[in-house]
Amino acid sequence: TQYIDVMRMLSYSKSLTNEHMKQLVSPIVEILAGKFKTFKEEIVLVDYGCGLAYWTIHIAEILTSKNIPCKLVLIDIYRESFINFINFLCKKRNISYEYLEVTHKKLIPKIPKCDYVHMMAVLEHTSEPEKITQIIVDNINDHGIIFGTFYDDPFEDYQHISYDLSNARNILENNKKYKINNLGPYWNKDTTMYQVFKS
């Protein structure tokens, strides 16, 4: 099944080269670098449903190259081949990371306070998208960024068991506790970036 997972990931988008990825993540890096300049605290990146963590590893790599301390927290089901490859990528780039395993019975590990959360093509594969989104919003720091896909997608071939994400979107669009700005689509029309303000 590991090869099916790889093919599935490749089918979601065009190939992302290193140079292309650096261009894509540069606006995100700028926001996170600004947070570090203001608060002088380690930047924590969370990737929920990380797969091979293309985006967040590139973000961490650029932050590290700028001498900005960061930690990468990767969350997904356990796949030995993926973890071996992530180990290789992170060690090569001198990136500190932690891998938190999820199962169908335990979808939400202890998510740390964080500054950036990546949720790309994952909520529709879970049975509790609303709960996952709420916990992430509760744990993201002031001015933090949430980036991912939150649209309804009844695509049975990819086991979308929660294709209606309206309740998860409502947490981000109409939050009663925090001010959350929709920064609009980013990368493509199906992705959305949000910024959370808590002070």
N, C-alpha and C positions, 0 to 999 in steps of 0.2 A: 504493500500500500504506500510505502514511502515514495515510490516513483510516481504514483497517481497524484500525491500531494504536490510534488514538484511540477508536474504537468499542469495541474490546476492553477498553481500560482503563475506560471508562465502565460496561461491563457487569459488572465485577467487584464493584462496590459502589454504594451510594447516593451521591448527590452530596455532596461534602464542601465546605461553605462555609468562608470564612475564619474565621468565629467558631467553627464546629464544629471546625475543625482546631486552632485555638488551645487549645480545651478538651482535645482528644485528646492533644496533645503536651505539655501542661503538666507531667504527672508525669515525663516524660522530661527536660524542661528542668530540673526541680528536681534530678534526680540529677546531670545534667551541670554545673549551677551549683554544686552541692556539691563536685564534683570540682575545679572551678576554684578554689573557695575554699580547698581543701586543698593543691592542687599548684601553683597559680598559673601554669599552662601553657595555651597556646592549645588550645581544644577542636577536635578534628578529627572531622568527620562523614563517613562513607563510605556512599554509596548505590549498592549493586550491583544493576544492572538498574533504573536510576533512572526510566526513562520521562520524565515531566515533573516528577519530584522533588517532588511535593506535600508529603509529610511532612517531608523534610529541609530544604526551603527555609523552611517554617514554623518548624522548630526553630532554624535559623540566624538567622531574622529576630528571634525572641524573645530569643535569646542576645545578639545585637547590640544590641537595645534595652536590655538590661541591662548594656551596656558590658563584656560578656565576649567576648574575642577568639576567633573561631572561623574555621575553614576548611572548606569543603564540597568533597568529592571525589566527583564523579558518574561512574559507570561504566555503559556501555551500548554497544550497537551505534550506529553513526553514522547519525543521521537529521537532515538539515539543518533541517527545519521545527521539530523538537523543540529543537534547539540554539539556534535563533533565538529561540524563545519563552523558553527558560531564560535566555538572555542578557538578555532584556527583564526577566524577573522578578527576577533577581539584581541587575542594575544599578539597578532601581527601589528595591530594598531595601538597597543598599550592601553586598551579600554577596560576599565573596571566594570564588571557586570554581575548580576545575580539572576538566576533562572528560577522562576516559581511555576510549579506544575499545577495544572488544572485537570480535573476529571469531570465526567458528566454529573457526578454526585457532589463535586466541590468546584463550582465554577468561579468562585471569587476567593482567591488567597488574600492574605493581609497586604493590602496595597499601601505603600508608604506615601508620606507627603511628597508631592512631586510638582514639577514645573511644566512638564510637557507630557501629554498622553496621546499615543497613536492607537487608533482603533479602526484599522482598515479592513473592510470586508469580513467582519467577525461577528457582530451582534446577531445577525440573522442565523448564525449557526448555533446560537445558545438558546436555552429555554427561559432565561431571565434577563433579557436585554434592559428592561427598565431598572432593575435592581443594580445591575452592573454599572449602568450610566450614573445612577444616583451616588453610588459609593465612590466612583471616580470623581464626580463633581465635589463631593464632600472632602476628598483628600487632595485635591489640587490646590496649590498655593495661589495667593493673590497675584493677579496678572498672568496666571497660567494659561497655556494653550491646549485645546483639545482639537485633534484633527482626525477625520476619518470619514466613513460612509454611514449615513443614517436614513437612507431612503428605503421605501418598501420594495421588496423584490421577491415575489413568489416563484423562485427558480428551483424546481424540485431536483433537477439534475445535480445541483450542488448542495443538496440537503439543507435548504433554507427552512428550518423548522419554526423560525419566528420572523416571517416575512413582513409582518405589520410592526413597524418600529415607531408608530405614532406616539406612544407613551414615552419612549426614550427621547424622541425629538422634543416632546413637550417639556421635559426637564431642562433641556438646553435652550429652548425658545421662549418659555414662559415661566422661568424659575421665580418662585416667590421669596426665596431667601437671599439669592445672590444676583448681582447684575452680570448677565452673560451676553456679550455682543457677538452676533453672527457676522463674521468677517467675509462671508460669501464663499463661493466655490474656489478651490485652489487645486492646481494640477489638472483636473478635468471637472466637468459639470456635475459628476456624481459625488464629489468630495466636498466637505464643508469644514471650515476652520472656525472655531469659537475661542473667545478670550473671556476668562472668568475674573471678575473683580469682587473682592471680599472686604475691602476697607473703604 
